[in-house]
Amino acid sequence: MMGLAEDGGLLLPRTIPRIDSETLASWSGLNYPQLAFEIMSRFIDDIPSSNLKDIIHRSYATFNSEEVTPLVHRGDLHILELFHGPTLAFKDIALQFLGNLFEYLLNKNDSILNIIGATSGDTGSAAIYGIRGKERLNIFILHPHQRVSHVQEKQMTTVTDRNVFNIAIRGSFDEGQAIVKTLFNDIEFKNKYHLGAINSINWARILAQVVYYVYSCLHVLSHEKDCSLDFTVPTGNFGDIFAGFIARRMLPAGTVRQLVLATNSNDILSRFVNQGTYSRGEVKITSSPSMDIQAASNFERYLYYLVDNDSARTKDLMEEFGKNGALDLTDYREQIRRDFVSASVSDEEVSSTISRFFNEHDYILDPHTAVGVKVAEEFKTAGVPMVTFATAHPAKFGEAVEEAIKTVPPSDEVLSGILNAESKCKIMAASSKDIRDYVTRHALRTAKQKRQTT
């Protein structure tokens, strides 16, 4: 519920549960919600099983695929489609769950929550759709003004429920993310206004994403026995691939052979993997805007494991990065390369990959998925199944896709009507003081206030 810990650090489970081969094999016939329960219940001990099953079932009943995350085969790749939720992006898988989880806990404790988050595009709309209309919850989402796709902007700003507050900041996603962290680090303000986090700094989001790694393993291994899998993950904020890092630690040794980290030209994570240096650069605007990030929120979680679970060392390194915008981790290069391999992709390569893949396989990639496919093809090893994540529906980035394939990508009924719908959004400076004042004016303060205004 708290998102950030009170010392400004991120929360992690004290231990990671292990899944043996026999248990994994016993899950082969489970559907997605059943598998999600088996995995999540190994971390969750404060919600009765019947309630947890209900939360999970309701969360994935909103998806337009019975499989939730269908796995399709194209060329040499298995493509895990993560875009069948209400906002057509992979963030729905975690945020539909998180919205229902928040609602359950707040009702149980007769409490309220003011959620504050920053988005580079997809998190915002997925979070809003997970929270809209729910009692005891207000949500404030910051996005970089005119730096998200038109569809992403409309998906957020056309939600006019009374508990939804869209804020477009004149700045980058990284500036928005820094504002959110500043507010959470003010413990008096955080406690007074009951702040909660919905960005991937919230551990429950990582937990929900672990599920589809295990789901992929079960489905691929049911056809290809006695082998390991590779995963390629397009990522900017490190959350989606960190979920893979956790999944690999949970699964029997050798199940996940390699985690391939794919970035666009905002390549801070790729440079880290390949060079051992983590250094902030200038944010570049690309055709895959959800990855236009130069400071990855979840990097801190991996750093903790990299330095052998040393919290004090992690804190010192994060403070150093905050001051200097760079970390020299070359002493850890050997370990980093055991955990990940990585490459970055230019906008030109994204466009050519979308075009080529469409021509060869009659399958349309969105720009973020194209980043992953391009890198997956580079690292594909003969005889080793490669799963790459399709993180968004191509219609969400129609202009970039149309330019690549010379055809308007098929739309989805989810998007029908929103492009011309009325928007509600506050444009503000990238100022933590201004955002703080705005939250102060609009935040819920008591559970009684919520009941009176609903």
C-alpha positions in Angstrom: 0.0 0.0 0.0 2.8 2.4 0.8 4.8 2.0 -2.4 8.1 3.5 -1.3 9.5 2.6 2.1 9.7 5.4 4.6 13.5 5.8 4.1 12.9 6.4 0.4 14.0 2.9 -0.6 12.0 0.3 -2.6 10.3 -2.7 -1.0 11.3 -6.3 -1.7 10.2 -9.6 -0.2 12.6 -10.9 2.5 12.9 -14.2 0.6 12.0 -15.4 -2.8 10.0 -18.7 -2.7 11.3 -21.6 -4.8 9.3 -23.7 -7.2 10.6 -27.3 -7.7 10.2 -29.2 -11.0 7.4 -31.4 -9.6 5.3 -28.4 -8.6 5.9 -26.6 -11.9 4.8 -29.7 -13.8 1.6 -29.9 -11.7 0.6 -26.4 -12.9 0.6 -27.4 -16.6 -3.2 -27.6 -16.8 -4.0 -24.4 -15.0 -5.6 -21.4 -16.7 -4.0 -17.9 -16.2 -6.0 -16.8 -13.1 -5.4 -20.2 -11.4 -1.6 -19.9 -12.1 -1.6 -16.3 -10.8 -3.1 -17.5 -7.6 -0.5 -20.3 -7.2 2.3 -17.8 -7.6 0.9 -14.8 -5.8 -0.2 -16.9 -2.8 3.4 -17.8 -2.2 4.1 -14.2 -1.4 0.7 -13.1 0.2 -0.1 -14.4 3.7 -2.6 -11.6 4.8 -5.5 -12.2 2.4 -7.7 -15.4 2.7 -7.4 -17.7 -0.3 -11.0 -17.2 -1.3 -10.6 -13.4 -1.4 -7.4 -13.5 -3.3 -8.9 -15.9 -5.9 -11.8 -13.5 -6.3 -9.5 -10.5 -6.7 -7.5 -12.3 -9.4 -10.6 -13.6 -11.2 -12.2 -10.1 -11.4 -8.9 -8.6 -12.6 -8.5 -10.8 -15.6 -12.2 -11.1 -16.5 -11.9 -7.7 -18.1 -9.5 -9.0 -20.8 -10.6 -9.7 -24.3 -8.7 -13.1 -24.5 -9.6 -16.1 -22.4 -5.9 -16.9 -22.3 -5.2 -13.4 -20.9 -1.7 -13.5 -22.4 -1.9 -15.7 -25.5 1.4 -17.0 -26.9 1.7 -17.0 -30.7 4.5 -18.3 -32.9 6.0 -16.2 -35.8 9.2 -17.1 -37.5 11.7 -18.3 -35.0 10.0 -16.4 -32.1 7.3 -17.0 -29.6 5.5 -13.7 -29.1 3.7 -13.3 -25.8 0.8 -10.9 -26.4 0.4 -8.7 -23.3 -2.0 -6.2 -24.8 -5.5 -7.8 -24.4 -6.5 -5.7 -21.3 -8.7 -2.6 -21.1 -6.1 -0.2 -22.4 -4.3 -2.6 -24.8 -0.9 -2.5 -23.0 1.0 -4.9 -20.8 0.5 -2.6 -17.8 -3.1 -3.8 -17.6 -2.0 -7.2 -16.3 -0.5 -5.7 -13.1 -2.8 -2.6 -12.7 -6.2 -4.3 -13.0 -5.0 -6.6 -10.2 -3.5 -3.7 -8.2 -6.7 -1.6 -8.4 -8.8 -4.5 -7.1 -6.2 -5.2 -4.4 -6.2 -1.6 -3.2 -10.0 -1.6 -3.1 -10.1 -4.8 -1.0 -7.6 -3.6 1.5 -9.1 -0.1 1.9 -12.6 -1.6 2.5 -11.1 -4.0 5.0 -9.3 -1.3 6.9 -12.0 1.5 6.4 -9.3 3.7 4.9 -8.6 5.9 1.8 -5.7 6.3 -0.6 -4.5 9.1 -2.8 -2.5 7.4 -5.6 0.2 9.5 -7.3 2.1 8.2 -10.3 4.2 9.3 -13.3 3.9 7.7 -16.7 5.8 7.7 -20.0 2.6 6.6 -21.7 1.0 3.2 -20.9 1.2 3.1 -17.1 -1.1 6.2 -16.8 -4.0 4.9 -18.8 -3.8 1.4 -17.3 -3.6 2.8 -13.8 -6.6 5.1 -14.4 -8.7 2.2 -15.8 -7.8 0.1 -12.8 -8.8 2.9 -10.3 -11.6 4.9 -12.0 -14.8 5.1 -10.1 -13.5 3.1 -7.1 -14.6 4.3 -3.7 -11.9 5.4 -1.2 -9.4 6.1 -4.0 -8.3 9.2 -5.9 -5.6 9.0 -8.6 -3.2 11.7 -9.8 -1.2 10.8 -12.9 1.6 13.0 -14.3 2.6 12.6 -18.0 5.1 14.6 -20.0 3.1 17.1 -22.0 3.1 16.3 -25.8 5.6 13.5 -25.3 3.2 10.6 -25.3 1.3 9.2 -28.3 -2.0 10.8 -29.2 -3.9 7.6 -28.4 -2.1 7.3 -25.0 -3.0 10.9 -24.1 -6.6 10.4 -25.0 -6.9 7.1 -23.1 -5.9 9.0 -20.0 -7.5 12.4 -20.4 -10.9 11.2 -21.6 -11.6 9.4 -18.3 -13.6 12.0 -16.5 -14.5 10.2 -13.3 -14.5 12.4 -10.2 -11.6 10.4 -8.6 -9.3 10.8 -11.7 -6.8 13.8 -12.0 -4.7 14.0 -15.1 -1.7 16.3 -15.0 0.5 17.1 -18.0 3.9 18.5 -16.9 6.0 20.7 -19.1 9.0 18.3 -18.9 10.1 14.7 -19.3 8.9 11.5 -17.7 12.1 11.4 -15.6 11.2 14.9 -14.2 7.7 13.6 -13.4 9.1 10.5 -11.7 11.4 12.7 -9.6 8.5 14.8 -8.5 6.6 11.7 -7.4 9.6 10.4 -5.4 10.0 13.9 -3.8 6.4 13.8 -2.6 6.8 10.3 -1.2 10.0 11.2 0.5 8.2 13.9 2.5 7.0 11.5 5.2 4.8 14.0 6.9 3.0 14.9 3.6 2.8 11.3 2.6 1.1 10.2 5.9 -1.2 13.2 6.1 -2.6 12.7 2.6 -2.5 8.9 2.6 -0.3 8.6 -0.5 0.0 5.4 -2.4 2.1 4.4 -5.4 0.9 2.7 -8.6 4.2 3.0 -10.6 6.4 -0.1 -10.9 8.0 1.0 -7.6 5.0 -0.8 -6.1 6.1 -4.4 -5.5 2.6 -5.9 -6.2 3.1 -4.8 -9.9 6.3 -6.8 -10.2 4.6 -9.8 -8.6 1.8 -9.7 -11.1 4.3 -9.6 -13.9 6.2 -12.6 -12.7 3.1 -14.7 -13.5 3.4 -14.4 -17.3 7.0 -15.6 -17.3 5.9 -18.8 -15.6 2.9 -19.0 -17.9 5.3 -18.8 -20.9 7.6 -21.5 -19.6 4.7 -23.9 -19.0 3.3 -23.4 -22.5 6.6 -23.6 -24.4 7.9 -26.5 -22.4 4.7 -28.5 -22.9 5.7 -28.6 -26.6 9.5 -28.6 -26.3 10.6 -30.9 -23.4 13.9 -30.8 -21.5 15.1 -27.4 -22.7 15.7 -23.9 -21.4 14.0 -20.7 -22.5 15.3 -17.2 -23.4 13.2 -14.1 -22.9 13.6 -10.8 -24.7 12.0 -7.8 -22.9 11.7 -4.3 -24.3 12.1 -2.1 -21.2 12.8 1.4 -20.2 12.0 1.4 -16.5 13.5 -2.1 -15.7 10.3 -3.4 -14.1 9.2 -5.9 -16.7 12.6 -7.6 -17.0 13.2 -7.4 -13.2 10.0 -9.5 -12.9 11.9 -12.0 -15.1 14.9 -11.8 -12.8 12.6 -12.8 -9.9 10.9 -15.5 -12.0 14.2 -17.1 -12.9 15.2 -17.2 -9.2 11.9 -18.9 -8.4 11.9 -21.5 -11.1 14.0 -24.7 -11.2 17.6 -24.0 -12.2 18.1 -23.8 -16.0 14.4 -23.2 -16.8 15.2 -19.6 -17.9 18.6 -19.5 -19.6 18.9 -15.9 -20.7 17.2 -12.6 -20.1 17.7 -10.3 -23.0 17.2 -6.6 -22.2 16.1 -4.5 -25.3 16.1 -0.7 -25.3 15.6 2.1 -27.8 18.1 4.8 -28.2 17.5 5.9 -24.6 20.1 3.2 -23.8 21.1 3.7 -20.2 20.2 0.1 -19.3 21.9 -1.4 -22.4 25.0 0.6 -21.6 24.9 -0.6 -18.1 24.7 -4.3 -19.1 27.4 -4.0 -21.8 29.8 -1.6 -20.1 29.1 -1.8 -16.4 28.4 2.0 -16.2 25.0 3.4 -15.3 25.0 7.0 -16.4 22.1 9.4 -17.1 21.9 11.0 -20.5 19.5 13.4 -22.2 16.1 11.9 -22.9 15.6 11.3 -26.7 12.1 11.4 -28.2 11.5 8.2 -30.1 8.7 6.2 -31.8 8.6 4.0 -28.7 7.8 6.7 -26.1 7.1 4.4 -23.2 10.8 3.6 -23.1 12.0 7.2 -23.3 13.6 7.1 -19.9 17.1 7.8 -18.5 16.6 6.8 -14.9 14.9 3.4 -14.4 12.8 3.1 -11.2 13.4 -0.6 -10.7 17.2 -0.5 -11.2 17.6 0.0 -7.5 15.9 -3.4 -6.8 18.4 -5.2 -9.1 21.3 -3.2 -7.6 20.4 -4.6 -4.2 20.9 -8.2 -5.4 24.0 -7.2 -7.4 25.7 -6.0 -4.2 24.8 -9.2 -2.4 21.7 -8.0 -0.6 23.5 -5.1 1.1 20.9 -2.4 1.9 23.4 0.1 3.2 25.6 -0.3 0.0 22.5 0.1 -2.2 21.5 3.2 -0.4 25.0 4.7 -0.8 25.0 3.9 -4.5 21.6 5.4 -5.1 22.6 8.6 -3.3 25.7 8.8 -5.4 23.6 8.4 -8.6 21.2 11.1 -7.3 24.2 13.5 -6.9 26.3 12.6 -9.9 23.9 11.0 -12.4 26.3 8.1 -12.8 27.6 4.9 -11.2 30.7 2.9 -12.0 29.8 -0.7 -11.6 32.5 -2.2 -13.8 33.7 -4.4 -10.9 30.4 -6.2 -11.2 30.5 -6.8 -15.0 30.9 -10.5 -14.8 27.8 -10.9 -12.6 25.8 -8.4 -14.6 26.5 -10.4 -17.8 25.4 -13.6 -16.1 22.1 -12.0 -15.4 21.5 -10.2 -18.6 22.6 -9.5 -22.2 21.4 -6.4 -24.0 21.3 -4.3 -27.2 19.7 -1.0 -28.2 17.7 -0.2 -31.4 17.4 3.0 -33.4 14.2 4.4 -34.7 15.2 3.5 -38.2 15.7 -0.1 -37.1 12.3 -0.1 -35.4 10.6 1.0 -38.6 12.4 -1.5 -40.8 11.7 -4.3 -38.3 7.9 -3.5 -38.3 7.9 -3.4 -42.1 10.0 -6.6 -42.6 8.1 -8.6 -39.9 4.7 -7.6 -41.5 5.9 -8.6 -44.9 7.4 -11.9 -43.8 4.9 -13.0 -41.2 1.7 -11.0 -41.7 2.0 -9.8 -38.1 1.9 -6.1 -37.0 4.3 -5.0 -34.3 4.0 -1.9 -32.3 7.2 0.1 -32.0 8.1 -1.1 -28.5 7.5 -4.7 -29.5 9.6 -4.1 -32.6 12.5 -3.1 -30.3 12.2 -6.4 -28.6 11.9 -8.4 -31.8 14.9 -6.8 -33.4 17.1 -7.6 -30.3 15.5 -11.1 -30.0 16.6 -11.9 -33.5 20.1 -10.8 -32.7 20.4 -13.1 -29.7 18.3 -16.1 -30.9 20.3 -19.3 -30.3 19.5 -22.4 -32.4 17.5 -25.0 -30.4 16.6 -22.6 -27.6 13.1 -21.2 -27.6 12.9 -17.4 -27.5 9.9 -15.6 -26.0 9.6 -11.9 -26.8 7.0 -9.7 -25.3 4.4 -7.8 -27.4 3.8 -5.0 -25.0 1.2 -2.9 -26.7 -1.5 -3.1 -29.5 -0.1 -1.6 -32.7 -3.2 0.7 -33.0 -1.9 2.6 -30.0 1.0 3.9 -32.1 -0.8 4.0 -35.4 1.2 6.8 -37.0 4.6 5.0 -36.6 3.1 1.7 -37.7 1.4 3.2 -40.7 4.6 4.9 -41.8 6.4 1.5 -41.6 3.9 -0.8 -43.3 2.1 1.8 -45.5 -1.2 0.6 -44.2 -3.3 1.9 -41.3 -3.2 -0.8 -38.6 -6.5 -2.4 -37.6 -8.1 -0.5 -34.7 -9.7 -2.0 -31.7 -13.1 -1.3 -30.3 -11.5 -0.2 -27.1 -10.2 2.8 -28.9 -13.4 3.7 -30.8 -14.8 7.0 -29.8 -12.0 8.3 -27.6 -10.1 10.3 -30.2 -12.9 12.8 -30.4 -14.1 12.6 -26.8 -13.8 15.5 -24.4 -10.6 15.6 -22.4 -9.9 16.6 -18.8 -6.3 17.5 -18.0 -4.4 20.1 -16.0 -1.2 21.4 -17.7 1.4 22.4 -15.1 5.1 23.2 -14.7 7.4 20.3 -13.7 7.5 21.7 -10.2 7.2 19.5 -7.1 5.8 22.5 -5.2 3.1 23.1 -7.7 2.1 19.4 -7.8 2.2 19.2 -4.0 -0.2 22.2 -3.9 -2.5 20.6 -6.5 -2.7 17.3 -4.6 -3.3 19.1 -1.4 -6.4 20.8 -2.9 -7.9 17.7 -4.4 -6.8 14.8 -2.1 -9.2 12.7 -0.1 -8.5 13.1 3.6 -10.8 10.7 5.4 -12.9 7.7 4.7 -16.0 9.6 5.9 -15.3 12.3 3.2 -15.3 9.6 0.5 -18.6 8.2 1.6 -20.2 11.6 1.7 -19.0 12.5 -1.8 -19.7 9.2 -3.6 
